[in-house]
Structure formats: structure tokens, C-alpha cells
Amino acid sequence: MQYGNLIITAPALNAPGHSEAEIFGSIVWLAMHANNKNRLPLQELSQWLLPALRTQQFILASENIDGQIRPVAYMSWANLTAEIESRYVDNPDEGLSPQEWAVGDRMWVIDWMTPFGHSKVFRRAVGAALTGCCFKSLYHRGGDRGFRVMLFRGDHVSLVQAKQWWKNRPILARRATQLEDEVNRTSS
């Protein structure tokens, strides 16, 4: 699948790529260039990456740079139940077990890496690839704002449809009252 200059690999979206090992290597290469991942211990790599690869819940974008195809962006998502979502929002550092990645209808972006400045174009590519989806992400801006829930929708989901989808799937976390204001501000 192609989006502008980006070559998209997304097996769950009928955009297959290379072998699991090649994809794993591409994502690790990206992580080496990402400030929030480049110090990840080697023993944590499989726990971090394999659930997304095994469930095929990821999008990897590459670009032809000087005749070589290089990865430039990556995102993974998990489809959570209300209960798992609640635990994830309350304790995001605990992470998810591999069995929890594909059990519900609440789509959450787990990882987003664009270490070379491709965030805007990758966001548009994700909107096109996940065209009929509504999804959320935890966003942390250091000590100045704390966690926020960000809401996203694919290109073919209207704002009215998205608001209804989110309303039908409220966050049940202890932080829900804090986050509800953020959700309402973000979705308007």
C-alpha cells in the first residue's frame, strides 16, 4: 500500500510486508532513533513488539531514500475490553499481556514512533488506512499536563459518528472523571 511517498506495511489491513524478522528489525532500527525507546533493554524488545506483530495490529511506514527503503514511522494498536481499558488508563506503565491485545472493541494506539519528522504525513496515512475506525491514545506531556486521552477517527468516520462511538464506550477507569473533560474538549 502506498500513501504519498510512504510505503505502508499493515498486514491486518491487507497491506502485507516482509517476514516477521524483517519487520521486527525495521521497528527496532526506528526505536534506536526514537528518544523514548532508544534505551529499551534488549530483553524487553520481544515483550514490547511481539504482541503487535503476532496480532498484526501495526502500521509500519517506509520511504525510498537515496534508492534504499528505510523505515520512518511505526504505530501499534490494541483492541481492549472495557475492563482492560480501565486498567490500562489507570496504570499505563504496567502494559498489556500478549493475550489482551485483541479481545475487545476499544482500539488504543499503544506505540507511535516518527523519529525523523514524519508525524503529520504518517497521521494522514493512518487516517486513510484505518478509514472506518475510531481509536484513542494516552498522551503524556511530562509533568506539565500529565496524561490525556486523545481521540482519533479514520477518514470515513464523521465527527457525529465518532462522538456516538466514544459515547457508547465510556472509559471506566478511576481517572475517568479527570479524563472525561479532556475527551470532551478533544472531540469537539
C-alpha positions in Angstrom: 0.0 0.0 0.0 1.3 3.4 -0.9 0.4 6.8 0.7 2.2 9.7 -0.9 5.9 8.8 -0.6 5.2 6.3 2.2 5.2 2.6 1.6 2.8 1.1 4.2 3.0 -2.3 5.7 -0.1 -3.3 7.7 -0.9 -7.0 7.5 -4.3 -6.6 9.3 -5.3 -4.1 6.6 -4.4 -6.2 3.6 -1.1 -4.4 3.2 1.4 -7.3 3.9 5.1 -6.7 4.1 8.1 -8.8 4.7 8.8 -11.5 7.2 8.2 -11.0 11.0 12.0 -10.9 11.5 12.4 -8.1 8.9 9.6 -6.1 10.3 11.0 -6.7 13.9 14.4 -5.4 12.7 12.9 -2.3 11.0 10.9 -1.4 14.1 14.0 -1.9 16.4 16.0 0.3 14.0 13.4 3.0 14.3 13.4 2.6 18.1 17.2 3.2 18.1 16.4 6.7 16.7 13.5 7.5 18.9 14.2 9.3 22.2 11.5 7.5 24.1 12.7 4.0 23.0 16.4 4.0 22.4 17.3 2.9 25.9 14.9 0.0 26.0 16.7 -3.1 27.4 17.2 -5.9 24.9 15.3 -8.4 27.0 12.2 -6.1 26.8 12.1 -6.0 23.0 10.1 -9.2 22.5 7.6 -8.2 25.2 7.2 -4.7 23.6 7.0 -5.8 19.9 5.8 -9.3 19.5 2.1 -8.8 20.7 1.6 -6.2 17.9 3.4 -8.4 15.3 1.6 -11.6 16.2 -1.8 -9.9 16.2 -0.8 -7.9 13.0 -2.0 -4.8 14.8 0.6 -2.4 13.5 1.4 0.0 10.7 5.0 0.4 9.5 5.8 3.2 7.0 8.9 3.2 5.0 10.3 5.6 2.4 12.7 5.3 -0.5 15.7 7.4 0.5 18.5 7.6 -2.0 17.5 4.3 -3.5 17.2 2.5 -0.2 13.9 1.6 1.5 14.1 2.8 5.2 11.5 2.7 7.9 10.4 6.2 9.0 7.3 5.6 11.2 5.5 2.9 13.3 2.3 2.6 15.3 0.8 -0.3 17.0 -2.7 -0.7 18.5 -4.6 -3.0 20.8 -8.3 -3.8 20.8 -9.3 -3.8 24.5 -12.3 -4.7 26.6 -13.8 -2.1 28.9 -12.1 -3.7 31.9 -8.7 -3.9 30.3 -9.0 -0.4 29.0 -9.8 0.8 32.6 -6.7 -0.9 34.0 -4.6 0.4 31.1 -5.7 4.0 31.7 -5.2 3.8 35.4 -1.8 2.1 35.2 -0.3 2.5 31.7 3.2 1.6 32.9 2.0 -2.0 33.7 1.5 -2.6 30.0 -0.7 -5.3 28.4 -0.2 -9.1 28.4 0.0 -10.6 24.9 -3.5 -12.2 25.4 -5.0 -8.7 26.0 -4.2 -7.2 22.6 -7.1 -8.4 20.5 -10.0 -9.1 22.9 -12.4 -6.1 22.6 -13.8 -3.3 20.5 -11.9 -0.4 22.1 -9.0 0.5 19.9 -6.0 2.1 21.5 -2.8 3.3 20.0 0.0 1.7 22.1 3.1 3.0 20.3 3.7 5.8 17.9 7.2 6.5 16.6 8.2 9.1 14.0 11.8 9.9 14.9 12.5 11.6 11.5 9.7 14.2 11.5 7.1 12.2 9.5 4.3 12.6 12.2 1.9 14.7 10.1 2.1 12.7 6.9 2.0 9.4 9.0 -1.1 10.7 10.8 -2.8 11.2 7.5 -1.7 7.8 6.3 -3.1 6.2 9.4 -6.4 8.0 8.9 -6.5 6.6 5.4 -5.5 3.1 6.5 -7.8 2.9 9.5 -10.5 4.6 7.5 -13.6 3.3 9.3 -12.1 3.2 12.8 -12.3 5.3 16.0 -9.4 5.0 18.3 -7.8 6.5 21.4 -4.3 7.2 22.7 -2.8 8.1 26.0 -0.7 11.2 25.6 1.8 12.3 28.3 3.4 15.6 28.2 5.8 15.3 31.2 5.0 17.0 34.5 3.2 20.0 32.9 0.0 18.3 31.9 0.1 14.6 32.9 -1.8 12.0 31.0 -4.5 13.0 28.5 -6.7 10.8 26.3 -6.5 11.8 22.6 -9.3 10.7 20.3 -8.9 9.9 16.6 -11.1 8.8 13.7 -10.4 7.3 10.3 -11.1 9.3 7.2 -14.5 7.8 6.6 -15.9 8.4 10.1 -17.8 11.6 10.6 -17.4 13.7 13.7 -21.0 12.8 14.6 -20.4 9.1 14.2 -17.1 9.3 16.2 -18.8 11.1 19.1 -21.5 8.5 19.2 -18.9 5.7 19.1 -17.0 7.3 22.0 -20.2 8.0 24.0 -21.2 4.3 23.7 -17.8 3.2 25.0 -17.0 5.5 28.1 -13.8 5.0 29.9 -14.5 3.2 33.1 -11.1 4.0 34.8 -10.7 5.7 38.1 -9.2 8.5 36.2 -12.4 8.7 34.1 -13.7 11.9 35.7 -10.4 13.6 35.0 -10.2 12.3 31.5 -13.8 13.0 30.6 -13.1 16.7 30.4 -10.2 16.0 28.2 -12.2 13.7 26.0 -15.0 16.2 25.6 -12.6 19.1 24.7 -10.7 16.9 22.3 -13.7 15.6 20.4 -15.4 18.9 19.7 
